[in-house]
Amino acid sequence: MDITIQPTQLGGTVQVPPSKSISHRALICAALAAGTSAVENLLVSEDITATCEILKQIGAGIENINGSEQTFQVTGRKPAVCDELTLDCHESGSTLRFLMPLATLCAKRVTFVGRGRLPERPLLPYRDIFKAAGIKWEAQSEKVLPLTLEGAIRPGDYEMSGNVSSQFISGLLFALPLLGQPSTLTITTVLESRPYVDLTLNVLAHFGIEIEASEDRRHYSIPGKQHYKPAQYQVEGDFSQAAFWLAMGVNGKGIRCTGLPQKSFQGDSAIIDLIRQMGGEVVWEDGAWAAKPSGRHGITMDVAQCPDLMPVLAVLAATAEGKSKITGAGRLRLKESDRLTAMAELLRQLGIRVEEAPEGMTIWGKAQLQGGAVDTVNDHRIAMAAAVASERCSDPLTVQGAEAVRKSYPDFWDDFKGSGGIIA
């Protein structure tokens, strides 16, 4: 689906959707708790649907309650072993990586399939760990998926590099407490994306799971024979999505983002400080985060702990005065797209000078962008970044593949129009 946006400045109030990262975690924990949990303010998107479908396959009951599209009753259970399962993760990397260790406890033989770019996204950290645990790993082509595993994760002392996706760490933290003996997990390098691990630990604790983590989050002691406990859980608003509205607020007429906490474990809450460092105005007022129209200057931004912010930060840099540098972004080449190259190409299409590097990019900003056409490369965050850029375009901007937002924010274009955006 292609859309054409007429350049205009946006303003008003936006109800930020629930956190995708927390929604995955809360669903998984509720599905493993023997009893009934309520997960409120749950994000309903393609990725979350993929997780729900798999959790149902391993025995959980998940249904809407109280007539709300975002409140779900989850009837969980401890995994029981069947002979064989085939689990479709669609395009969700979170679903795949979070559920792989757990799935080995649910079937003697389990096959994972996916689509889009997911079959090519790396799983090497699990391959080494699973093979060491005696799990047979069968990939039938150069692509990672389809992948068949035979055998179950077992208690032990595990090691993993800290410069891989934190989703691998979280996947082990979901599964290891269920085993009959204690385990340990050691991160062998400095941990990137630490806030995402903190999110996992926080949700696990809410559902009764105890894990002792070192201050630097490089060592984890995980008692065995634990049981997830049913709970009521309220998912907070998503700073990853709010970042796009806050950016449109400083570039436009000002936008208030409701549904967010003032303080959060979410790493992407860093967007507030990063906008402020650029000279932009973001304030907490009347129970919401508000971005005010404000000029900005270029800065250097390390996104190692908040990689999902890179696309929107690239647009903020492109519309700021002077030169900005984004670093710590190498892992973004392995997302739904090669996000570094995709964003560099998008900005060049809009008349911005960009120098791409293996781990980031340098951007020379200017007051106004040109219009034209940009390709989302089927990446939801690239599509939303294009929407942010449209505010500063001199001519209409055509966004090719605008439907990519369904992966994490199905109502994005409706909210865009509700804030004054004009879409042809």
C-alpha positions, 0 to 999 in steps of 0.5 A: 500500500502506497500513501502520499502525505501532504506536508503539514505540521501536526499537533494535539494529543495522542494516546500512545499504544501499549508497549510491544516489548512488555506485551510479549513478556506479560503474555508469556508469563501469564501463559506459564502460570497455572491459573487465570491472569488478566493482562490489561492494555495489551497491544494487538498487532501482528507480532503479538498475534504471532505470540498468542497463537503459539502460546495457545498451541502449547496449552494456554487459553487467551481470550478478550474479556469485558468487551475490551479489545485490549484486556485479555484473560489468560489461562496458563499452565506449566508446559506439558510434553507432546511428540511434535509441534510446528510453530509459525512466528510470522515475521516476529523476531521477539516471538521466535527468540523468546519462545525457542527455549520454552518450546523445547520443553513442550515437544520432543520435536519442534519446528519453527517457521516464519516469513518476510526477513525472519528466516534470515535473522541470526540465531547463532547464540542459541545454536551453540547453547542448544548443541551444548545441551544436547539438542539436535539442530536441523536447518534445511537451507542457508536460511535459519528457518525452517528450523527443527529442534529435538531435545529439551533445554536442561539445567546448566551453566550457560554463557552468551556474548552481550553484543547479541540481541537481548532477546536470547537472554530473555528467552533463557530467563523465561525457561530456565526457572522451570527446570528441576535444578538451578542454572546460571547465565554469564554474559561474557562482554558488556551487555547491550540493550540492558533495559530490555533485560531489566524489563524481562526481570521486572515482568518475571518478578511480577509473576512470581519468578525469582532471579538473582542478577548482578548489578551490571546484569552480566551474571544471573543465578536462576533457581530451578523448580519455580512456578509462575503465579497468576497475576493481574498485569497492566501494560504501560504505553510504548516509548518506542512508539511515543518517540515518533510523536514526540519528534513530530511535536518538536518539529510541528505544533506540539504533541502531548503523549498520554498513556505513558508513565513518568518513569519507566524501565523501557530503554526507549524512554531515553528519547526524552533526554536525547531530544533535550540534549539536541535543544528540544523541549519535552516536559511532563505536564498534567500526567502526559509527556508533551513535546513543544515546538523547538529548534535543535542542534546536532549531537552524537547519539549512542543507541547501543542501549536503545537501538529501536530509536535509531530511525526517529533519531535519524529524522530528528538529526536530519531536521536539526542544525549542524552535524549529528552522529549516530553510533552503536547501531551495528545490530540494526542491520539484522532487523526487519530490514538493514535499518542503517542502510534503509534510513540512510537511503530514505534521508538521501531521497529527501535531500540530506547528506548522510555518510553511512558507517558499519556501526552508525551514520553521520547526518548533516541536518537542514531546515527543510527536506524535499519531497518525493518517494521513499521505500519502507522496505517492509519495516514498520519503524522506517514507515513511521520515520517517513511520517515524521520526515513529512512534516518538514518536506517541501513537497508531497511525500509518497510512502511505499509499503505504508502497511508495514506499521501493522507489525507493531502499531496498526492504528498509526495512520489513523492517529497520524490523520487525527493529529492533522496529517493529510494523506491522499 
